Amino acid sequence: MDIVGGRTLYSTFTAHASLQPDRTWLIFEREDGRVLRWTWREFLDSVHQAANLLRSMGIGADDVVNVHLTNHPACPQLVLAASRIGAIVVPTNSKSTDDEFRYLIEHSGSRVVFTEQSCLQIVQSVLSMLSDREVVLCRTDGDQLPTGVRVYEDELARQPTSPPPGEGSAHRVVQLLYTSGTTSRPKGVMLTNANFIYGGEVFRGATGLRVEDRHIISLPLSHAAAQCHALWPSVVTGCSVVLMSRFSASRFFEQAVEYEATMAALFGAPLRMLLNQPPGSADSAHAIRNITFAQSLTAEQYDEWHRRFDAPLQQLWGMTETCSLPIMSPLVGERQLAAMGRPVVGYESRIVDEQGLECDTGEAGELIVRGTPGRSIMKGYLDDPESTAEALHEEPSGTWLYSGDTAYRDADDYVYFVDRAKELIKRSGENISSTEIESVLLSMPGVQDASVLGVPDPIRDESVVAVIVPRSPDELSAEDVVRYCEDNLAPFKVPQEIRFVDELPRTSVGKVQKNIIREEILETGEL
């Protein structure tokens, strides 16, 4: 049985809007604090206006538009509009540099850029070097916008609320989501309507998401996590969404209380940021019944989280390429948060060695996932058949997505993350997990944040370097750190070098950008 059928994101939203037209669907807290609300019917009208706007700008089937924004209703409006007319949306990180942004626009072939005032200078600078691109400016606060630029909200208001002719279909690519590019140029992951519907159904089943829920979204919509862990599962389920312009550790639980949120999607870094906040009255006054997240905490941090916040955590594993979560903590029973979770209904996962043979219990190997391209896993990488062939392996048993993540499973089928294959440190013939060392460092009193990586060593292949953010500048010494590691790690895993920094470079969802750290060490010899 096919759980997708012929559904698209647009048709799914329309079906819910016809059943509950006057229920609130979206609450948006703008950067300046102003709160905007839409019912299902009102938002569907705005989607039709967005679709008509795209049509008026010459955008049709397979044409590409870019959304270069902090969190804003324009993102779901334009994606749903694209789903209707068969166009493609490319969300990009609003903090991208000129070079990064230009690459994404050129590689994707985006014809229109929807952006905000804080990004306008970079956008205009890049587009001045390209031809046949237009800019539309979205309002994020009450400030006066510059003249001579089309304003999104004004343009929407001029459009009819009747739906334009549609060419959207389940198999059409509706979004290009670019990988983080921590080791090379980002790759454009082609995701169809069916991908998001399938992923939403899997998420709903594995988390118990229901119509009465309200998902608070503060992760950036330019990243797959906010879309695949929250936004589109909410549309598939028919529940409501409260969208924050950005994540605020100091206000997160206050916002959850104010907007009556019951579900949330986060990462390890935001969880740690919340733990670092002083206690507040909203810490346990909220109604959140489940928080999905990735990237583990320490055992002590889990204990503190549950004592303080009373918000159950459900860990998961997935990739932009899976468009869903093939591995999640069980909804019922022991969640075993030290693990990423167990295989969920809807996906088949294996852990294999370098020859592609199944690993034994407790043996580390590469995590792979079987799926159907364009339905349960990505359709492929845009204009990159070589990378697509490296990731998607056609085998007699079906198509397998090779994740590049090293993991192992225990006797109860809980799956444990070891490291990204490219982040395993090779020292004197030993494979060392940077994640394992980071977990030890994060358990050390006085350590606020830590990252571990390997740098070339002429004798032992690689040297282990630990980069640490101390809780206070004079609280730690390198000797203290080495002694702590010696007490908690095998000798070959103890870092040979300790460096202290004020903060670690992170992506918009909190992943440490080890490529930046490594480049700075190699180029300058220091951070």
N, C-alpha and C positions, 0 to 999 in steps of 0.2 A: 504494500500500500504506500502511495506517495503522499507525504504529509504537506507537500507544497501545492500540488495541483498546478493550476494556471495563475495562482495569485501573484500579485506584485505588491510592493509597499503601498502604492497608491490605492489599489483596489481593496487592500486590507484596511487601510485607514478609512476609506469611504464606507466600507461595511459597518465598522464600529460607529461612524458618525451618523449613519442612518438609524442605528439601534439606540443610541444615547446622545442625540444632538445637543441637548442642553446641559449635559454634564461638563464640568471643567476638564479640559485635557492638558493645557499647558499654563504654568505660572512661570514668569520670567522676572528675576530680580536683576535690574539693569545695574551697570557699574555705579551710577549716581544714586542708587537706592530706590529708584522708582520701580514699582511693581506693575507688570502688565499681565493680563489674563485672557485666555481664549477658551471658549467651549469647543467641543468637537466640530460643531457646525461652523462656528466662526473661523476656526483654523482651516477647515476644508475650503471655505470661501477664499481665505488668503492664499492657499495653495493654488487654487484656480487662477487667482490674480497673478501669482508668480509664474505659472505656466504660460499665461497670456503675455506676460512681460517678456519671457524668454522667446516666445514666438515672434513678438514685435521686434526683437533684436536679431531676428534671423536664425535663432537656435532651433534646430530640429533633431531628428533621430540621429544618434551617434555623435552629435556635436558635444563639445566639452566646455564646461564653465568651471571657474575656480572660486572657492569660498575661502578667503584669507582673513579670518576673523577670530577674535575671542568668542566665547560662547554667546550665541545670538539666535533668535528664532528663525533668522534667514536660512540657517543651515537645514533644519528639517523642512522648512517651506520649499526650498529649492530642490532638495533631494526628492521629496514627494512630487514636486512639479516635473522633475526630470523623469521620474518613474512613470508619470502619465504620458509624456510626449516622446519618451525613448531617448532622452539626452543623458549625459554623463556628468557627474559632479566630482570635482577634486578638492576636498578640504585640505588646507595646508596650515602649518603652524604659524601663527601671527608673529612669532619671534624669529622667523627665518631671516638669515642674512641676505644681502642682495644676490650673492652668487647662488645660494641655495634656492632662493625664490625663482630666479631666472631659469635655473635648470628645470625646476618642476613645471613652470609654465611652458617652456619650450618642449620638454619631453612629453608632456601630456597633450600638447596642442590646444590648451585652453584659449578660448576666444573672448571670454568676458571674465573680469575679476570683480567679485563682490568683496569689498573690504571696509575698513573703518578708518577714522581720521588718524589714529596713532600709527597706522601702517601706510598712510597715503604717500609719504615721501619716497619710501622704498619702492612701492608699487609703481608710481609714476616714473621713477628713475629707470626701473627695469623695462617698463612698457615703452619708454621713449626710444629704446634700442630695438624694439620689435615692431612689426607692422600689423595692422588689422586687429588690434585688441582694444576693448572698451573697459571703462571703469565705472562701477556703481558704488556709491558710498552708503554704508549702513549707519544708522544712528545708534550710538551706544550710551549717550548721556544727553543732558540738556544744553550742551555747549553749541554755539553758533557754528554751522558747518561752512566751509569755504564755498564761494560762488564758482560757477562754471563747471561743477561736477554733478552728475545725476545722483539724486538721493533716492535710495531704495524705497523707503516708506512712501515718499511722494509718488514714485513711479507705480508702486502697487495700487495706490488709491485711484489712479487713473484707469486701471484695468477692470474689465467686467469680472463678475464672480462666477460666470458660467464656464464650464470646463471646455477647453479647446479640443480639437481632434487629437486622439491619442494613438501613439504607436508603441507604447510600452508593453513589455511582455516579460514573463517569468525568466526567460533565458537571456534577456538583454543585460549587458553590463550597465549598472546604474551608478556605481562609484569606482573611482580609482583611489585607493588608500596607499600612500607611499610608506615603505618600511623606513625605520629610523635612520638607516645609513650609517651605523656606527663603525662599519668596517669598509664600506665602499659607497659609491653613489647609490642613493635610494632607488628601490625598484617599485614600479607601479603595479600594485596587486589589483587585478581585475575581479571585481565582485558583482554578481548579478542580483536581481531582485530575489531570485530563488535562494541564493546564499543567505540573504538577510532573513527571509521567511523561515528557512530551515533552521538557521541558528537561533532565531527567536523562539521557535517551537521547542528546540532542545533545551534552551535556557529556562523556558517556562516550566518544563517538566522537571528539571533538575533542581530548581530553586523554589518551586511551589508558588511562583508569581501568580497573582489573581487580580480580577477586575477591580477589587476594592483597594488595591495597593496604590501608593504614590511613590514614584522613584525620584530621589533627589540626585541630580546630576551636577557635579562640580568639576569632574575631570574634563579636559578639553575635547570637544566634538571633532577636532581635527585628527584625533587618535581613535583607533579601532575599539579601545576599551570602553569609552563612554557610549559609543554607538552599539557595540555588540553585547555589552554587559548590562545595558540600561535602556537606551532610547528605543531601539527597534524591537527588543522583547516586550517593551511596554506597549508599543503599537500592536504587535501580534496578539497580546493578551487583552488589550482594551483598557488598560489602567492609565492613570494620569501621571504627569511628569512635572517636577519643579526644577527649573534650569537656573543655575547660578552663573553669572558672567565669568567667575573664576573660583578656584578653591581658596577658602579662608579657614586656616586652622583655628583661629581665635573665634570664629563665628559659626563653624560648621554645625555643631549641635544646637545652637540657638536657632539657626535657620531650619534645622530639622523639626524643632518644636513649633516654630512659627508657622511653617507650611504643612504641618501634619504628615511628614514623610514617614513611610514605613519600610522602604528599601533603599539601599545605597550601593554604589560601586566605587571602590577605591583601590589603591596600591599600597605596598609596604611602606613607601616613603611618607605618603599622607597619614598613614596610621601612626607612624613614629612621630610625625609633627603634632598630631593630636595628643599623643602621650606626653609630649614635652610642654604642652600648655598647662597653665595653673588650673587647679580644680575650679569648676564652675557649677552653677545651679542647674544648668541644662544637661550636664553630663549623663544623668540617668532619668531625666524628665521627658525624654523623647519617646516616640512610639516605634522606632526602628526595630524591626524583628529579624532582619538579616542584612549583612553586608558582605557582598562578594568582593574578593580581592586576590591579587597575585603578589608574589615576592614575600618570602617568609619573614616572620619576626622571630625573636629568641623566645625560649620557653618562659623566661621572666617577663618579657613584654606581653606575651599572651595572658599570663596570669594577671598582670596589672590591668590589661585592657578589660578583661571580664569582670574584675572586681570593681573597676571604676565606671565603666560605660554601660554595662548590661546590654550590649548590642552583639548578638551572635555573629561570628565570622564564618564564612564559607570560602575556603581557598579553591582556586581553580588554575587550570593551565589551558592556554590556547595561543594562537598566533593570528596575525592579520590574515595569513594564508588559510586558516581554518574558518574564519568568520564566525566562530562559535567556540565553545569550550568542551573539547573531547574528554577532559578529565576534571572532576570537581569533587569536593568533599561531599560525603553522603548527606542528604537532607535530614535523614532520620538515623539516630544511633550515634556511634562514635565518629566524630569528624576527623580526628587525628591530624591536627593542623600542622604538625611537622612535615606532613606529606602534602603534595599538591592535590591529592584526592584519589579517586578511583575512576576507571572508565565509566562513561555515562551511556545511557540508551541513545542510540542514534549514531554512534561511532565505534569503530574497532581500532584499538591501539596495540602496538607491539613494541618491544625493546629488542634491538638487534645488534649483532656485532658487525665488524667491518666486512664480513662476508655475507651479511644479510641474514644470518642464522639467529634464531630466537635465543636470547640470553637466559641463563638460569636465574632462579630467584636470588636476589641479592647481587647479581652481576650487573655492572654498569654497561650501558650501550646507548645507541641512538634511539630516541623516541620517534616512532613513525605512526602515521594515521591513515587508514584506508577511507576513501571517499569518492564521490562523483564530482569531477571538475565542473564548476559552474553551478553546483547544487549544494553539496555538503563541504566542499573545499573550493579554493579559488579556481577561477577559469585558467589562470596563468599570469605571467608577468608581461606587461605591455611592451611590445617590440623587443622582447628579450627571450628568444626561443632557447638559447643555451642555458640560461639560468632556470627557465621553466623546466627543461629536461633534467637538470640537476636536482630540482626539488620534487618533481612529479615522476615517479617511476611506474611504468606500465608493466605489470607482472601478471602471470596467469590468474592469480587470485583477485586482480583488480588494480586500481590506481592507488599508489601509496605516496603520501606526502612525507618526505624526509625533513624533519624539523631542524636538525643541527643542534638539538638539545640533548645533553647526556643525562640519563636518568637510570634508576633501577626500581624494581618492585619487590615488595615483601610477600610473604606467604598468603596474606589476605588481599593481595592485588592493590594495595596502596602504592602509589607511584611517588618516588622521591626525586627531586631535582638535584643534579650534581653540578652541572655547569653548562654554559654554552660551549659547544665543541671548540669554537675558536678562542674561548677564554680559558680552556684548560692550560695550566702552566706545566711545561715539560722541563724537569730538572733532573739531570743525571740519570735518565732512564725512567724516572717516576712521573706519573701523571698526577698533578696536584689540583684539587678543586679550589678555585679562588673563593667560591661561595662558602665552603667549609671554614676557611680562615676568616672570612668576613664575619661569619656567625660567632666565632670565638671572640673576635675583637669587639663586636657590638655588645657582647655580654660583659665586657670589662668596665668596671666603674670608671667614670671620667671620659669615656668615649661616646661622643654624640653621633658620629657617622664614620664610615670606613669603606674603603675600596681597596681591593688587592688585585695586582696584575703582574704579569711576567714581562721582563725586559731582557733583551739579548745579553747572554753571558758567554764570553769566548771559550770558557772551559766546560761549564755545566749546562749548556744550551740556553737556559733562562735563569734569571735571578728573581726571587720573590720580593716584590716591593709593596709595602702597606702604606696607604695614604689615609691619614686620620684627621678628622675634625674633633678636637677636644672640647669638652663642655666649658672649660675655662682655659685661657692661654697658658697658665703656669701650673696646671694640674697634673700634667703627664710629662714623662721623659721617654726617650727612645728606649732606655734601659728598662724602664717599667714595663713597656709594651713587650719587649723581647722576653723578659722573665715570665710574664703572664702567658705568652704563647708557648714557651718551653714547658710550662706546667699543664698545658691543655692540648698540645699538638705533638705529633711525632716530630723528631728532630729535623727531618728533611722538609717539613712544611713550615717551619719557623721562618718568618721574613728575614731576609738578609739586610734589608734597608727599611727604615721608618721615616716617613715624611709627614710633617704637620701642615695643614692648610686651614683657611677660614671657612671654606665651603667646597663641596664637590660639584663639578658641572653635571647637570642632570637634564634629561629630556623633559618635555611638558608633562609626562606622566610619572616622573620621578626616577627613571632608569639612569644610572650613572653612565656618563659618556666616557668610557674608558679609552676610547680612541683619542680624545682630546688630552686626557692625562698622559697617555703614552707618548703622544707627539711632543708635548711640552718637555717631558723628561728626556726624550731622545734628541730634541733640537737644542735645548739649553742646558741639559744636565740637572735641571731643577724645575720646580713648579712655580 
